[in-house]
Amino acid sequence: MSRGFVKEGDQEEVPMVPQRAYLPEGVPNFVTRNGMEELLSEKEALIQEKENLNITNENEKRLAINFINAKLQLLNNRIAEARIVEPEEQQEDEVTFGAVVTLKNEASGKIQTFQIVGVDEADIARGKVSFISPVARALINKEVGERITLKRDGEDISFEIMDIAYV
């Protein structure tokens, strides 16, 4: 039956699903092996959530299923486009995707360590920065002892690369 013959109150609500982490058009979806495992775990959790829905109202249940299906579609697209980058395939003496980089703030002497990861696994609280972030872009192809300068709140902050590791 055409949607034109459905009462206005009976029309299906289109679920508003938050977009996944930003990945520019045409940029490959690089992920670490751990990042791929996290995506697959997220998929399994969504499937379990859908199977275990405990909603008796049919309309509410249908809306919940539509919402989960929409999230699964976005996630499946991200998984399908993922390219796992293996640490052993990277040059150990320069910063590339997957590197764990130790930096020293030249002004304060503070030491910080970051891993360059995919957009979906980036989490600054866990020391993981996206490969498209300004700090990661500044670090790519640099070696131990080199310096980078980042602009933050109108001022330049300089860092020295102290160590590069792959895990």
N, C-alpha and C positions, 0 to 999 in steps of 0.2 A: 504494500500500500504506500502511496506517495505521502511524504511528510506534510503535504498541503492539507491532508484530510485528518490530521491528528489535532486534537484539542490543544490549545496553547499551553495549558497547565500540564499536559501529559508529555510534552517534548523533553527529550533527554538533555540533561545538563552536560555541557562539555567541560570535562575536568580541567582545572587550572593547575598545571604541573610545573613546578619550578625547573628552570633549565639547569643542565649540568654545568660544571665548571667551564669557563670560557676557553674555547680553542678556536683561533682564527681560521677562517675559510682557507682551505688548501694546505694547512700546516698538518704534517703527519701527527697522529696520536701516539707519540712515543710513551712507553710505560716500562717500568722495571718489572721483573718477575713478581716481586711482592705486590706491585700495583695491579698487575693482572689478577693475582690471587684475591686481592681486595674487591676488584670488580666482580669476579665470579662469586665470591661470598655474598656480596650485596645482591646479586641476582638470585641466589638461592634463598636468601632471607625474604625477598619480595615474593618469590613463589610460595614459600611457606606461609607468609602472611596472607596471601590470597587463598590458599587452601584451608587455612584455619580461621577464616572470618566467622565470627559468631554474631551475626546481625540477623534478626528475625524479620524486620521490615524489608520486603522485597525491593522497594525503590531505593532505600538506603544501601542495601547490599549491592545492587546493580551499580550505583554511583561509586561505591568503594572499589568494586572490581574494575570499573572503567578507569579510576584514578591509578590503581596499581598497574593495570595494563599499559597505561600511558607512560608511567615511570619505567616499566620494563622495556617498552619500545625504545625510549631514549637510551637506556642502559645497553640494550642489545646492539644498537647502532654504534655506541662508543666501543663496546667489546669487539665488534666486527672490524672496526677501523684500527684497533690497537696493534702496535708494532713493538714487540718485546725487544729491549736492548739489553744484551747480556754484558755484564761487567768485564768478563774476560776478553771481550772483543774490543774494549776501549784501550787507548794508549795510556799507560800508567803514569806517564810524566806530564800529562796536560789535562786540563779540566774539560770533560765532555759529559754527556748525559749519564746520569747515575753516579757521578763522582761525589764523594764526601769531601768537602773542602773546609779546611780550617783557616780562618782569617783572623788577623790581628788589626784592630782599629788603631791606626797610627797616632791618633790624638789621645785616646784614653788608655791604650794598651790592652783593652778588653779583647779576649779571645772568643770567637764565635765559630760554631761548626754547622754547616748546612749540607744537605744532600740535594742534588739536582734531580728532580723526579717529574713524572707526568702531571698534567693538570688536575686529574681526579684524585691523586694521592697527596697533592701539596697540602701541607699543614704546618704553618710557621711555628705553632706551639710544639710540634714534634721535630722541629729543625729540618723540615722538608719544604723546598721552594720549587715552584713550577719552572720548567725549562724556558718558558716564555716571559718570566719575570725579569725586571730590569737587572737585578743582582746576578741572576743566572746568565743573562745575555752578556753582561760585562765580564763574567768569569770564563766563558767558553773560549777554549784554545789557549788559555794562560797557563803558566808553569809556576812551580814553587819559586818564591823570591820576587815574582812580579807584583806590581801594584795596580789597583783599580781605584777609580774615584767615582763615587755616586753622589748625585744631588739629592738632598733631602731637606725639605722646608727652606729652600733657597740657599743652603750652604753646601759646600763640598766636603764629603767625608772620604778619607783615604784609608784603604785597607791593603795589607800585605798578605799574600798567599803564603801560609806557613806549611801546609801539608795537603796532599791530594791522595785519596785512597778510594778503592773500589771494593764494595762488599757484596 
